[in-house]
Amino acid sequence: MCSLYIAVIHIRPEVKVCSRPSGSAMKLHCQVYGFHPRDVDVNWKKNGMDIPSDEAKQVLPNSDGTYQIRASVEVTPEDGASYSCHVDHSSLDEPLLVMCDPLG
């Protein structure tokens, strides 16, 4: 009898956030890259509540076998509001939380 074992390599994602003016609003971008396996959940939150994404989020392959995804939202910045990108991936013990200050 022959057994086949497939090892799944788990590589933690790197995360960068940035904001850019978009008319009277701000566009927030969360770039998540260098992760494996492919399945990942990326969401923007305002004061801990989900913000619907402006565009479809698509996971793309990198040449090294890892993956990347970008999640973007357009917001009207408010004093006292906190914006954060949440990333959940199988390589993480708990989701990553990366803060973004569109006013700063």
PDB file as gemmi writes it, atoms N, CA and C in Angstrom:
CRYST1    1.000    1.000    1.000  90.00  90.00  90.00 P 1                      
ATOM      1  N   MET A   1       0.847  -1.172   0.000  1.00  0.00           N  
ATOM      2  CA  MET A   1       0.000   0.000   0.000  1.00  0.00           C  
ATOM      3  C   MET A   1       0.895   1.238   0.000  1.00  0.00           C  
ATOM      4  N   CYS A   2       0.510   2.205  -0.765  1.00  0.00           N  
ATOM      5  CA  CYS A   2       1.282   3.439  -0.889  1.00  0.00           C  
ATOM      6  C   CYS A   2       0.461   4.597  -0.340  1.00  0.00           C  
ATOM      7  N   SER A   3       1.105   5.436   0.436  1.00  0.00           N  
ATOM      8  CA  SER A   3       0.430   6.619   0.985  1.00  0.00           C  
ATOM      9  C   SER A   3       1.050   7.870   0.391  1.00  0.00           C  
ATOM     10  N   LEU A   4       0.218   8.827   0.152  1.00  0.00           N  
ATOM     11  CA  LEU A   4       0.680  10.101  -0.388  1.00  0.00           C  
ATOM     12  C   LEU A   4       0.387  11.197   0.623  1.00  0.00           C  
ATOM     13  N   TYR A   5       1.418  11.910   1.003  1.00  0.00           N  
ATOM     14  CA  TYR A   5       1.259  13.030   1.929  1.00  0.00           C  
ATOM     15  C   TYR A   5       1.619  14.313   1.200  1.00  0.00           C  
ATOM     16  N   ILE A   6       0.754  15.275   1.303  1.00  0.00           N  
ATOM     17  CA  ILE A   6       1.016  16.577   0.698  1.00  0.00           C  
ATOM     18  C   ILE A   6       1.187  17.581   1.824  1.00  0.00           C  
ATOM     19  N   ALA A   7       2.365  18.162   1.885  1.00  0.00           N  
ATOM     20  CA  ALA A   7       2.636  19.159   2.919  1.00  0.00           C  
ATOM     21  C   ALA A   7       2.148  20.523   2.435  1.00  0.00           C  
ATOM     22  N   VAL A   8       1.386  21.189   3.273  1.00  0.00           N  
ATOM     23  CA  VAL A   8       0.933  22.538   2.954  1.00  0.00           C  
ATOM     24  C   VAL A   8       1.827  23.511   3.707  1.00  0.00           C  
ATOM     25  N   ILE A   9       2.485  24.349   2.970  1.00  0.00           N  
ATOM     26  CA  ILE A   9       3.370  25.340   3.579  1.00  0.00           C  
ATOM     27  C   ILE A   9       2.550  26.570   3.925  1.00  0.00           C  
ATOM     28  N   HIS A  10       2.665  27.008   5.169  1.00  0.00           N  
ATOM     29  CA  HIS A  10       1.947  28.199   5.618  1.00  0.00           C  
ATOM     30  C   HIS A  10       2.941  29.352   5.741  1.00  0.00           C  
ATOM     31  N   ILE A  11       2.719  30.398   4.966  1.00  0.00           N  
ATOM     32  CA  ILE A  11       3.573  31.586   4.994  1.00  0.00           C  
ATOM     33  C   ILE A  11       2.714  32.769   5.399  1.00  0.00           C  
ATOM     34  N   ARG A  12       3.172  33.471   6.446  1.00  0.00           N  
ATOM     35  CA  ARG A  12       2.432  34.616   6.982  1.00  0.00           C  
ATOM     36  C   ARG A  12       2.381  35.765   5.978  1.00  0.00           C  
ATOM     37  N   PRO A  13       1.240  36.437   5.909  1.00  0.00           N  
ATOM     38  CA  PRO A  13       1.127  37.588   5.009  1.00  0.00           C  
ATOM     39  C   PRO A  13       1.841  38.823   5.559  1.00  0.00           C  
ATOM     40  N   GLU A  14       2.326  39.638   4.650  1.00  0.00           N  
ATOM     41  CA  GLU A  14       2.807  40.983   4.961  1.00  0.00           C  
ATOM     42  C   GLU A  14       1.663  41.930   4.617  1.00  0.00           C  
ATOM     43  N   VAL A  15       1.529  43.015   5.373  1.00  0.00           N  
ATOM     44  CA  VAL A  15       0.416  43.943   5.159  1.00  0.00           C  
ATOM     45  C   VAL A  15       0.926  45.378   5.146  1.00  0.00           C  
ATOM     46  N   LYS A  16       0.498  46.142   4.147  1.00  0.00           N  
ATOM     47  CA  LYS A  16       0.781  47.579   4.087  1.00  0.00           C  
ATOM     48  C   LYS A  16      -0.531  48.305   3.845  1.00  0.00           C  
ATOM     49  N   VAL A  17      -0.739  49.400   4.561  1.00  0.00           N  
ATOM     50  CA  VAL A  17      -1.923  50.228   4.334  1.00  0.00           C  
ATOM     51  C   VAL A  17      -1.482  51.628   3.946  1.00  0.00           C  
ATOM     52  N   CYS A  18      -2.295  52.289   3.129  1.00  0.00           N  
ATOM     53  CA  CYS A  18      -2.024  53.670   2.765  1.00  0.00           C  
ATOM     54  C   CYS A  18      -3.336  54.350   2.434  1.00  0.00           C  
ATOM     55  N   SER A  19      -3.306  55.671   2.432  1.00  0.00           N  
ATOM     56  CA  SER A  19      -4.492  56.446   2.067  1.00  0.00           C  
ATOM     57  C   SER A  19      -4.090  57.499   1.045  1.00  0.00           C  
ATOM     58  N   ARG A  20      -5.017  57.776   0.129  1.00  0.00           N  
ATOM     59  CA  ARG A  20      -4.784  58.781  -0.909  1.00  0.00           C  
ATOM     60  C   ARG A  20      -6.056  59.597  -1.082  1.00  0.00           C  
ATOM     61  N   PRO A  21      -5.904  60.907  -1.336  1.00  0.00           N  
ATOM     62  CA  PRO A  21      -7.091  61.732  -1.579  1.00  0.00           C  
ATOM     63  C   PRO A  21      -7.853  61.246  -2.807  1.00  0.00           C  
ATOM     64  N   SER A  22      -9.182  61.349  -2.725  1.00  0.00           N  
ATOM     65  CA  SER A  22     -10.058  60.988  -3.846  1.00  0.00           C  
ATOM     66  C   SER A  22     -11.212  61.981  -3.841  1.00  0.00           C  
ATOM     67  N   GLY A  23     -10.980  63.159  -4.436  1.00  0.00           N  
ATOM     68  CA  GLY A  23     -11.972  64.235  -4.364  1.00  0.00           C  
ATOM     69  C   GLY A  23     -12.059  64.726  -2.929  1.00  0.00           C  
ATOM     70  N   SER A  24     -13.263  64.787  -2.376  1.00  0.00           N  
ATOM     71  CA  SER A  24     -13.439  65.227  -0.987  1.00  0.00           C  
ATOM     72  C   SER A  24     -13.310  64.055  -0.011  1.00  0.00           C  
ATOM     73  N   ALA A  25     -13.107  62.856  -0.547  1.00  0.00           N  
ATOM     74  CA  ALA A  25     -12.991  61.657   0.292  1.00  0.00           C  
ATOM     75  C   ALA A  25     -11.542  61.172   0.301  1.00  0.00           C  
ATOM     76  N   MET A  26     -11.324  60.034   0.940  1.00  0.00           N  
ATOM     77  CA  MET A  26     -10.021  59.379   0.952  1.00  0.00           C  
ATOM     78  C   MET A  26     -10.212  57.939   0.505  1.00  0.00           C  
ATOM     79  N   LYS A  27      -9.269  57.461  -0.268  1.00  0.00           N  
ATOM     80  CA  LYS A  27      -9.263  56.058  -0.693  1.00  0.00           C  
ATOM     81  C   LYS A  27      -8.245  55.328   0.183  1.00  0.00           C  
ATOM     82  N   LEU A  28      -8.710  54.296   0.891  1.00  0.00           N  
ATOM     83  CA  LEU A  28      -7.838  53.498   1.746  1.00  0.00           C  
ATOM     84  C   LEU A  28      -7.497  52.199   1.023  1.00  0.00           C  
ATOM     85  N   HIS A  29      -6.217  51.850   1.012  1.00  0.00           N  
ATOM     86  CA  HIS A  29      -5.756  50.631   0.350  1.00  0.00           C  
ATOM     87  C   HIS A  29      -5.068  49.733   1.372  1.00  0.00           C  
ATOM     88  N   CYS A  30      -5.390  48.458   1.337  1.00  0.00           N  
ATOM     89  CA  CYS A  30      -4.738  47.460   2.178  1.00  0.00           C  
ATOM     90  C   CYS A  30      -4.132  46.414   1.249  1.00  0.00           C  
ATOM     91  N   GLN A  31      -2.804  46.413   1.155  1.00  0.00           N  
ATOM     92  CA  GLN A  31      -2.089  45.472   0.294  1.00  0.00           C  
ATOM     93  C   GLN A  31      -1.576  44.328   1.161  1.00  0.00           C  
ATOM     94  N   VAL A  32      -2.017  43.114   0.849  1.00  0.00           N  
ATOM     95  CA  VAL A  32      -1.621  41.917   1.591  1.00  0.00           C  
ATOM     96  C   VAL A  32      -0.862  41.035   0.609  1.00  0.00           C  
ATOM     97  N   TYR A  33       0.361  40.630   0.972  1.00  0.00           N  
ATOM     98  CA  TYR A  33       1.179  39.919  -0.004  1.00  0.00           C  
ATOM     99  C   TYR A  33       2.102  38.898   0.662  1.00  0.00           C  
ATOM    100  N   GLY A  34       2.614  37.997  -0.164  1.00  0.00           N  
ATOM    101  CA  GLY A  34       3.599  37.019   0.290  1.00  0.00           C  
ATOM    102  C   GLY A  34       3.036  35.896   1.137  1.00  0.00           C  
ATOM    103  N   PHE A  35       1.750  35.586   1.012  1.00  0.00           N  
ATOM    104  CA  PHE A  35       1.153  34.554   1.865  1.00  0.00           C  
ATOM    105  C   PHE A  35       0.891  33.259   1.092  1.00  0.00           C  
ATOM    106  N   HIS A  36       0.799  32.171   1.844  1.00  0.00           N  
ATOM    107  CA  HIS A  36       0.471  30.847   1.306  1.00  0.00           C  
ATOM    108  C   HIS A  36      -0.118  30.032   2.438  1.00  0.00           C  
ATOM    109  N   PRO A  37      -1.174  29.281   2.245  1.00  0.00           N  
ATOM    110  CA  PRO A  37      -1.913  29.032   1.009  1.00  0.00           C  
ATOM    111  C   PRO A  37      -2.771  30.222   0.584  1.00  0.00           C  
ATOM    112  N   ARG A  38      -3.526  30.021  -0.492  1.00  0.00           N  
ATOM    113  CA  ARG A  38      -4.245  31.093  -1.185  1.00  0.00           C  
ATOM    114  C   ARG A  38      -5.383  31.711  -0.378  1.00  0.00           C  
ATOM    115  N   ASP A  39      -6.119  30.908   0.381  1.00  0.00           N  
ATOM    116  CA  ASP A  39      -7.313  31.406   1.071  1.00  0.00           C  
ATOM    117  C   ASP A  39      -6.960  32.460   2.115  1.00  0.00           C  
ATOM    118  N   VAL A  40      -7.623  33.614   2.016  1.00  0.00           N  
ATOM    119  CA  VAL A  40      -7.381  34.723   2.942  1.00  0.00           C  
ATOM    120  C   VAL A  40      -8.653  35.558   3.019  1.00  0.00           C  
ATOM    121  N   ASP A  41      -8.847  36.211   4.141  1.00  0.00           N  
ATOM    122  CA  ASP A  41      -9.991  37.102   4.322  1.00  0.00           C  
ATOM    123  C   ASP A  41      -9.447  38.479   4.681  1.00  0.00           C  
ATOM    124  N   VAL A  42      -9.773  39.489   3.876  1.00  0.00           N  
ATOM    125  CA  VAL A  42      -9.279  40.856   4.084  1.00  0.00           C  
ATOM    126  C   VAL A  42     -10.471  41.801   4.099  1.00  0.00           C  
ATOM    127  N   ASN A  43     -10.599  42.593   5.164  1.00  0.00           N  
ATOM    128  CA  ASN A  43     -11.717  43.531   5.300  1.00  0.00           C  
ATOM    129  C   ASN A  43     -11.263  44.824   5.951  1.00  0.00           C  
ATOM    130  N   TRP A  44     -11.869  45.922   5.523  1.00  0.00           N  
ATOM    131  CA  TRP A  44     -11.690  47.207   6.188  1.00  0.00           C  
ATOM    132  C   TRP A  44     -12.771  47.368   7.247  1.00  0.00           C  
ATOM    133  N   LYS A  45     -12.394  48.023   8.346  1.00  0.00           N  
ATOM    134  CA  LYS A  45     -13.358  48.308   9.412  1.00  0.00           C  
ATOM    135  C   LYS A  45     -13.235  49.771   9.829  1.00  0.00           C  
ATOM    136  N   LYS A  46     -14.385  50.349  10.167  1.00  0.00           N  
ATOM    137  CA  LYS A  46     -14.433  51.699  10.735  1.00  0.00           C  
ATOM    138  C   LYS A  46     -15.017  51.544  12.128  1.00  0.00           C  
ATOM    139  N   ASN A  47     -14.238  51.943  13.128  1.00  0.00           N  
ATOM    140  CA  ASN A  47     -14.653  51.792  14.528  1.00  0.00           C  
ATOM    141  C   ASN A  47     -15.101  50.358  14.823  1.00  0.00           C  
ATOM    142  N   GLY A  48     -14.404  49.376  14.207  1.00  0.00           N  
ATOM    143  CA  GLY A  48     -14.687  47.970  14.465  1.00  0.00           C  
ATOM    144  C   GLY A  48     -15.807  47.363  13.644  1.00  0.00           C  
ATOM    145  N   MET A  49     -16.473  48.160  12.808  1.00  0.00           N  
ATOM    146  CA  MET A  49     -17.588  47.666  11.981  1.00  0.00           C  
ATOM    147  C   MET A  49     -17.125  47.542  10.522  1.00  0.00           C  
ATOM    148  N   ASP A  50     -17.534  46.458   9.852  1.00  0.00           N  
ATOM    149  CA  ASP A  50     -17.141  46.233   8.458  1.00  0.00           C  
ATOM    150  C   ASP A  50     -17.568  47.383   7.553  1.00  0.00           C  
ATOM    151  N   ILE A  51     -16.675  47.740   6.619  1.00  0.00           N  
ATOM    152  CA  ILE A  51     -16.968  48.712   5.563  1.00  0.00           C  
ATOM    153  C   ILE A  51     -17.022  47.925   4.259  1.00  0.00           C  
ATOM    154  N   PRO A  52     -18.105  48.031   3.490  1.00  0.00           N  
ATOM    155  CA  PRO A  52     -18.160  47.317   2.205  1.00  0.00           C  
ATOM    156  C   PRO A  52     -17.039  47.788   1.277  1.00  0.00           C  
ATOM    157  N   SER A  53     -16.413  46.853   0.577  1.00  0.00           N  
ATOM    158  CA  SER A  53     -15.320  47.167  -0.335  1.00  0.00           C  
ATOM    159  C   SER A  53     -15.856  47.836  -1.593  1.00  0.00           C  
ATOM    160  N   ASP A  54     -15.067  48.778  -2.148  1.00  0.00           N  
ATOM    161  CA  ASP A  54     -15.435  49.489  -3.373  1.00  0.00           C  
ATOM    162  C   ASP A  54     -15.311  48.608  -4.615  1.00  0.00           C  
ATOM    163  N   GLU A  55     -14.450  47.616  -4.544  1.00  0.00           N  
ATOM    164  CA  GLU A  55     -14.154  46.827  -5.735  1.00  0.00           C  
ATOM    165  C   GLU A  55     -14.031  45.355  -5.356  1.00  0.00           C  
ATOM    166  N   ALA A  56     -14.144  44.507  -6.352  1.00  0.00           N  
ATOM    167  CA  ALA A  56     -13.998  43.073  -6.106  1.00  0.00           C  
ATOM    168  C   ALA A  56     -12.565  42.786  -5.666  1.00  0.00           C  
ATOM    169  N   LYS A  57     -12.432  41.976  -4.637  1.00  0.00           N  
ATOM    170  CA  LYS A  57     -11.109  41.590  -4.149  1.00  0.00           C  
ATOM    171  C   LYS A  57     -10.707  40.301  -4.851  1.00  0.00           C  
ATOM    172  N   GLN A  58      -9.557  40.334  -5.506  1.00  0.00           N  
ATOM    173  CA  GLN A  58      -9.097  39.180  -6.261  1.00  0.00           C  
ATOM    174  C   GLN A  58      -7.713  38.772  -5.773  1.00  0.00           C  
ATOM    175  N   VAL A  59      -7.566  37.495  -5.405  1.00  0.00           N  
ATOM    176  CA  VAL A  59      -6.268  36.964  -5.002  1.00  0.00           C  
ATOM    177  C   VAL A  59      -5.471  36.667  -6.266  1.00  0.00           C  
ATOM    178  N   LEU A  60      -4.251  37.198  -6.327  1.00  0.00           N  
ATOM    179  CA  LEU A  60      -3.395  37.019  -7.496  1.00  0.00           C  
ATOM    180  C   LEU A  60      -2.134  36.256  -7.109  1.00  0.00           C  
ATOM    181  N   PRO A  61      -1.611  35.414  -8.016  1.00  0.00           N  
ATOM    182  CA  PRO A  61      -0.379  34.674  -7.715  1.00  0.00           C  
ATOM    183  C   PRO A  61       0.855  35.552  -7.906  1.00  0.00           C  
ATOM    184  N   ASN A  62       1.882  35.294  -7.097  1.00  0.00           N  
ATOM    185  CA  ASN A  62       3.199  35.904  -7.266  1.00  0.00           C  
ATOM    186  C   ASN A  62       4.111  34.880  -7.939  1.00  0.00           C  
ATOM    187  N   SER A  63       5.221  35.333  -8.507  1.00  0.00           N  
ATOM    188  CA  SER A  63       6.136  34.431  -9.214  1.00  0.00           C  
ATOM    189  C   SER A  63       6.824  33.434  -8.284  1.00  0.00           C  
ATOM    190  N   ASP A  64       6.849  33.713  -6.971  1.00  0.00           N  
ATOM    191  CA  ASP A  64       7.517  32.811  -6.022  1.00  0.00           C  
ATOM    192  C   ASP A  64       6.578  31.764  -5.418  1.00  0.00           C  
ATOM    193  N   GLY A  65       5.335  31.688  -5.915  1.00  0.00           N  
ATOM    194  CA  GLY A  65       4.388  30.698  -5.414  1.00  0.00           C  
ATOM    195  C   GLY A  65       3.499  31.203  -4.290  1.00  0.00           C  
ATOM    196  N   THR A  66       3.747  32.427  -3.826  1.00  0.00           N  
ATOM    197  CA  THR A  66       2.878  33.029  -2.817  1.00  0.00           C  
ATOM    198  C   THR A  66       1.782  33.819  -3.526  1.00  0.00           C  
ATOM    199  N   TYR A  67       0.951  34.491  -2.731  1.00  0.00           N  
ATOM    200  CA  TYR A  67      -0.196  35.214  -3.287  1.00  0.00           C  
ATOM    201  C   TYR A  67      -0.262  36.636  -2.750  1.00  0.00           C  
ATOM    202  N   GLN A  68      -1.093  37.458  -3.418  1.00  0.00           N  
ATOM    203  CA  GLN A  68      -1.325  38.831  -2.984  1.00  0.00           C  
ATOM    204  C   GLN A  68      -2.778  39.205  -3.238  1.00  0.00           C  
ATOM    205  N   ILE A  69      -3.239  40.207  -2.491  1.00  0.00           N  
ATOM    206  CA  ILE A  69      -4.592  40.730  -2.661  1.00  0.00           C  
ATOM    207  C   ILE A  69      -4.586  42.183  -2.197  1.00  0.00           C  
ATOM    208  N   ARG A  70      -5.453  42.996  -2.785  1.00  0.00           N  
ATOM    209  CA  ARG A  70      -5.613  44.382  -2.335  1.00  0.00           C  
ATOM    210  C   ARG A  70      -7.090  44.641  -2.083  1.00  0.00           C  
ATOM    211  N   ALA A  71      -7.371  45.244  -0.939  1.00  0.00           N  
ATOM    212  CA  ALA A  71      -8.736  45.653  -0.598  1.00  0.00           C  
ATOM    213  C   ALA A  71      -8.740  47.169  -0.466  1.00  0.00           C  
ATOM    214  N   SER A  72      -9.681  47.824  -1.151  1.00  0.00           N  
ATOM    215  CA  SER A  72      -9.757  49.285  -1.128  1.00  0.00           C  
ATOM    216  C   SER A  72     -11.167  49.736  -0.791  1.00  0.00           C  
ATOM    217  N   VAL A  73     -11.240  50.834  -0.051  1.00  0.00           N  
ATOM    218  CA  VAL A  73     -12.525  51.460   0.258  1.00  0.00           C  
ATOM    219  C   VAL A  73     -12.364  52.967   0.162  1.00  0.00           C  
ATOM    220  N   GLU A  74     -13.459  53.648  -0.164  1.00  0.00           N  
ATOM    221  CA  GLU A  74     -13.467  55.108  -0.169  1.00  0.00           C  
ATOM    222  C   GLU A  74     -14.269  55.568   1.031  1.00  0.00           C  
ATOM    223  N   VAL A  75     -13.675  56.468   1.817  1.00  0.00           N  
ATOM    224  CA  VAL A  75     -14.327  56.947   3.036  1.00  0.00           C  
ATOM    225  C   VAL A  75     -14.255  58.463   3.093  1.00  0.00           C  
ATOM    226  N   THR A  76     -15.177  59.045   3.848  1.00  0.00           N  
ATOM    227  CA  THR A  76     -15.094  60.453   4.210  1.00  0.00           C  
ATOM    228  C   THR A  76     -14.565  60.476   5.634  1.00  0.00           C  
ATOM    229  N   PRO A  77     -13.300  60.868   5.809  1.00  0.00           N  
ATOM    230  CA  PRO A  77     -12.694  60.804   7.139  1.00  0.00           C  
ATOM    231  C   PRO A  77     -13.462  61.638   8.160  1.00  0.00           C  
ATOM    232  N   GLU A  78     -13.582  61.109   9.352  1.00  0.00           N  
ATOM    233  CA  GLU A  78     -14.256  61.789  10.450  1.00  0.00           C  
ATOM    234  C   GLU A  78     -13.316  61.860  11.639  1.00  0.00           C  
ATOM    235  N   ASP A  79     -13.319  63.001  12.341  1.00  0.00           N  
ATOM    236  CA  ASP A  79     -12.523  63.114  13.560  1.00  0.00           C  
ATOM    237  C   ASP A  79     -12.954  62.044  14.544  1.00  0.00           C  
ATOM    238  N   GLY A  80     -11.988  61.371  15.137  1.00  0.00           N  
ATOM    239  CA  GLY A  80     -12.282  60.366  16.149  1.00  0.00           C  
ATOM    240  C   GLY A  80     -12.591  58.991  15.608  1.00  0.00           C  
ATOM    241  N   ALA A  81     -12.784  58.859  14.291  1.00  0.00           N  
ATOM    242  CA  ALA A  81     -13.069  57.539  13.713  1.00  0.00           C  
ATOM    243  C   ALA A  81     -11.756  56.785  13.512  1.00  0.00           C  
ATOM    244  N   SER A  82     -11.778  55.480  13.757  1.00  0.00           N  
ATOM    245  CA  SER A  82     -10.590  54.658  13.516  1.00  0.00           C  
ATOM    246  C   SER A  82     -10.865  53.713  12.353  1.00  0.00           C  
ATOM    247  N   TYR A  83      -9.885  53.588  11.481  1.00  0.00           N  
ATOM    248  CA  TYR A  83      -9.982  52.730  10.306  1.00  0.00           C  
ATOM    249  C   TYR A  83      -8.888  51.673  10.403  1.00  0.00           C  
ATOM    250  N   SER A  84      -9.237  50.429  10.120  1.00  0.00           N  
ATOM    251  CA  SER A  84      -8.256  49.353  10.224  1.00  0.00           C  
ATOM    252  C   SER A  84      -8.515  48.291   9.166  1.00  0.00           C  
ATOM    253  N   CYS A  85      -7.427  47.678   8.726  1.00  0.00           N  
ATOM    254  CA  CYS A  85      -7.491  46.556   7.803  1.00  0.00           C  
ATOM    255  C   CYS A  85      -7.313  45.280   8.619  1.00  0.00           C  
ATOM    256  N   HIS A  86      -8.245  44.344   8.467  1.00  0.00           N  
ATOM    257  CA  HIS A  86      -8.202  43.070   9.182  1.00  0.00           C  
ATOM    258  C   HIS A  86      -7.868  41.962   8.193  1.00  0.00           C  
ATOM    259  N   VAL A  87      -6.864  41.161   8.539  1.00  0.00           N  
ATOM    260  CA  VAL A  87      -6.416  40.070   7.677  1.00  0.00           C  
ATOM    261  C   VAL A  87      -6.477  38.769   8.469  1.00  0.00           C  
ATOM    262  N   ASP A  88      -7.210  37.792   7.943  1.00  0.00           N  
ATOM    263  CA  ASP A  88      -7.299  36.477   8.580  1.00  0.00           C  
ATOM    264  C   ASP A  88      -6.772  35.432   7.599  1.00  0.00           C  
ATOM    265  N   HIS A  89      -5.778  34.656   8.059  1.00  0.00           N  
ATOM    266  CA  HIS A  89      -5.123  33.655   7.207  1.00  0.00           C  
ATOM    267  C   HIS A  89      -4.734  32.463   8.065  1.00  0.00           C  
ATOM    268  N   SER A  90      -4.675  31.282   7.465  1.00  0.00           N  
ATOM    269  CA  SER A  90      -4.390  30.055   8.216  1.00  0.00           C  
ATOM    270  C   SER A  90      -3.011  30.046   8.864  1.00  0.00           C  
ATOM    271  N   SER A  91      -2.087  30.888   8.423  1.00  0.00           N  
ATOM    272  CA  SER A  91      -0.749  30.956   9.016  1.00  0.00           C  
ATOM    273  C   SER A  91      -0.724  31.782  10.300  1.00  0.00           C  
ATOM    274  N   LEU A  92      -1.824  32.443  10.615  1.00  0.00           N  
ATOM    275  CA  LEU A  92      -1.877  33.347  11.767  1.00  0.00           C  
ATOM    276  C   LEU A  92      -2.606  32.704  12.939  1.00  0.00           C  
ATOM    277  N   ASP A  93      -2.093  32.930  14.148  1.00  0.00           N  
ATOM    278  CA  ASP A  93      -2.784  32.464  15.352  1.00  0.00           C  
ATOM    279  C   ASP A  93      -4.055  33.269  15.590  1.00  0.00           C  
ATOM    280  N   GLU A  94      -4.005  34.541  15.241  1.00  0.00           N  
ATOM    281  CA  GLU A  94      -5.169  35.421  15.333  1.00  0.00           C  
ATOM    282  C   GLU A  94      -5.080  36.429  14.198  1.00  0.00           C  
ATOM    283  N   PRO A  95      -6.206  37.018  13.786  1.00  0.00           N  
ATOM    284  CA  PRO A  95      -6.176  37.959  12.659  1.00  0.00           C  
ATOM    285  C   PRO A  95      -5.244  39.147  12.914  1.00  0.00           C  
ATOM    286  N   LEU A  96      -4.627  39.630  11.836  1.00  0.00           N  
ATOM    287  CA  LEU A  96      -3.808  40.841  11.904  1.00  0.00           C  
ATOM    288  C   LEU A  96      -4.717  42.054  11.831  1.00  0.00           C  
ATOM    289  N   LEU A  97      -4.363  43.086  12.550  1.00  0.00           N  
ATOM    290  CA  LEU A  97      -5.098  44.348  12.557  1.00  0.00           C  
ATOM    291  C   LEU A  97      -4.086  45.451  12.290  1.00  0.00           C  
ATOM    292  N   VAL A  98      -4.237  46.157  11.168  1.00  0.00           N  
ATOM    293  CA  VAL A  98      -3.319  47.236  10.808  1.00  0.00           C  
ATOM    294  C   VAL A  98      -4.125  48.521  10.717  1.00  0.00           C  
ATOM    295  N   MET A  99      -3.772  49.481  11.569  1.00  0.00           N  
ATOM    296  CA  MET A  99      -4.492  50.751  11.639  1.00  0.00           C  
ATOM    297  C   MET A  99      -4.050  51.686  10.514  1.00  0.00           C  
ATOM    298  N   CYS A 100      -4.987  52.555  10.103  1.00  0.00           N  
ATOM    299  CA  CYS A 100      -4.716  53.566   9.088  1.00  0.00           C  
ATOM    300  C   CYS A 100      -5.364  54.864   9.545  1.00  0.00           C  
ATOM    301  N   ASP A 101      -4.614  55.961   9.484  1.00  0.00           N  
ATOM    302  CA  ASP A 101      -5.156  57.264   9.863  1.00  0.00           C  
ATOM    303  C   ASP A 101      -5.270  58.137   8.616  1.00  0.00           C  
ATOM    304  N   PRO A 102      -6.451  58.188   7.975  1.00  0.00           N  
ATOM    305  CA  PRO A 102      -6.595  58.966   6.747  1.00  0.00           C  
ATOM    306  C   PRO A 102      -6.490  60.469   6.968  1.00  0.00           C  
ATOM    307  N   LEU A 103      -6.582  60.916   8.216  1.00  0.00           N  
ATOM    308  CA  LEU A 103      -6.456  62.346   8.505  1.00  0.00           C  
ATOM    309  C   LEU A 103      -5.011  62.743   8.754  1.00  0.00           C  
ATOM    310  N   GLY A 104      -4.163  61.744   9.002  1.00  0.00           N  
ATOM    311  CA  GLY A 104      -2.802  62.030   9.423  1.00  0.00           C  
ATOM    312  C   GLY A 104      -1.831  61.989   8.328  1.00  0.00           C  
TER     313      GLY A 104                                                      
END                                                                             
